[in-house]
Amino acid sequence: MDALDFKTAFMYPFNRAVGMLNILWALIPIFGWFALGGFGVRLMQEFSKGQFSDLPKFSFVEDMKLGFMMFIKSLPFLIAYVIVISMVTALSTSIGGIIELLVNLFILPILAINFVNKETWISYFEFDVVKAVFSNVGDYLVAVVKSIALFLVYLVMCIILVGIPALAFTPYIFLADFYGKNVR
């Protein structure tokens, strides 16, 4: 498979520009947030499959259900993560900070994408997927750098407001593409 190019990733949220208005659901507390979360799950699943043509259609009720269920399923991992990082940080603030940075850079993104693709709470604990990161560290770092660059471009575009939905819909596009090519 070819690598996802920057232009395709950049243009993705604009392929069906009216779909970017879905970000307005964020103005509805809790229900809108869950709906956007479910929509984000579906986007990540498409990215992992290499589908970058159009934003999918937004379905408020279905996306809200999916977002709520994924939130509930993520709680065991989030609780375990907070406990472990808090314990390490309590022993040494500087070492805890370094470990947290490394975990957030190399482990958490791939586990999150695995969780989104499999939709099971246990998939957050499938640490064997991390092998894909370390056996393809060069490709992974390129995906991280591209993700940061795309984030910065969209951040600048927030000045004219179109960057806001773009930031919401495509922050992990390169990492999901990496996952689709190296984990499956």
N, C-alpha and C positions, 0 to 999 in steps of 0.2 A: 504494500500500500504506500502511496505517496504521502509525504508529510503535508500536514495542513499548512497552507501558506498564510502569511499575515493578511494579505488583501482579502481572502475569503473569510477569515475570522473577523476582520474589521467590518466587512460589508454585511455579515450575517444578520444582525438585528434590523438592518435597513431593507432586507429583501422583501419584507412585507411590513412596510413602515407603520401601517395602521395598527399592527400588533403591538407596537411599542406603547400604545396607549394603555395597555394592560397594567402598566406600572401604577396607574391611578387607583387600582384596587388597594394599594398600600395605604390609602387615605381612610379605609374602613378598618378600624382596629380589630385585631384578632382574626376575624373571619377573612378579611382581605389578605392578611399576612399569611394565613394558612393556605389560601388559594394561590397566592404567588409562590409559596414554598412548593406546593404540588406541581405547579407549572414549571418551576425550576428543576424539579426531579425529572419531569418528562423531557425537558431540554437536555439535561445531562445524559439521560439514556440515549437520546438521539445522537448527541455528540460522540458518545462512546461507540456507537454503531457507524460512525463516519457520515452521518446525515447532516449536511450543512446547507441545505437548499432554502428552506423557508421556516420562519417561526411557526410552530404548530398553532392550531386554533385553541383559544382559551375556553375552558369549560369551568365556570365558577364553582358549581356544586362538586363536580368530580375532582377538580384540582384541590378544592378545599378539603375534601375527604382524604385525598392522598397526602396533602401537606400535614394534616392533623395526625394521620396514622404514622407518617415518617417521623414526626416530632416525638410521638409516644415511643416509637421503636428506638429512637436515638438516645433516650434518657439513660438507659443503663451504661452506655459508653460514656456519655457526658459526665455522669456522676463518677464513674471510675477514673476518667481522665482528670477531673478536678481534684479528686482525692490524691492520686499519684503525684501530680505536679505540685500540689500543696505540700505534701510530705517531703519531696525532694527540695523544694524551695525553703522549707522550714529548716532543713539541715544546713543549707548553704544558699544564700540568695543568688550569688553570682553563678554557681554551678547549676542551680535550678533554672536560672534565666537562659543559660547556654543550652541546657537540655531541652527546655521548652521551645527555644528557637529551632533547634535541630529536628525535634519531633514535628513541629508545625510546618517545617519546610519539606522534610523527606518522608514522613510517615502519615501524618493526618490527611493530606490531600488524597493520597491513593486509597486509604481506608474509607474516606468519605465517598469517593467515587464508586468504590466497590459496594458500599452500603446502598447508595442510590440505585445502582444497577440491579442488585439482588433483592432489595426491599425487605430484608430480614434483619432483626436486631443482632443476630449472631454474626452477620457478615462484617460488622464493624470490628469484630474480634478475630477475623481471619488474617492474622499477621503474615501469613505466607505470601500474600500479594505484594508485600513490601520488597520481596526478592526482585521483582520486576524493576523496581527503582534502582537498586544497587547493582543489578546485572546490566542495566542500560543507563548508567548514571549520566553519561554524556547527553543522550537524547532527553533524559528527564530534565537536566539543567537547561537545555535549550528550550524545552516547553515552559519551564519556570520563567526564564528571561523573556520569552515571547509573551507570556501571561502578564508579566509586570509592564512590559512596553505597551501592550494593548490597554491595560488598566490606566496607564498614564495618559495615553491618547484620549481615552474616553473621559478621564478626569478633566482634562483641558476642555473637552467638548461640553462639560457640565455648565460652563459659562453661558452657552446658548441653549441649555436645558436638554438637548437631545442626548447628551452623554449620560444622563441619569438612567433612563431605561436601558441603554446599551450596557452600562455598568451592571445593572441588575440581571440582565439576561445572558451575558457571555463571560463572566469572570474566570471560569475554569475550562473554557473551550479547548485550549491546548493540552491541559492535563487530562481531560476526558479523552481526547484524541490519543494521547500517549497510552492511557489505560486500555482503550479499545485495541490498540496494536500490540501491546506487550503483556497483557494479563489474560486475555481470553484464551 
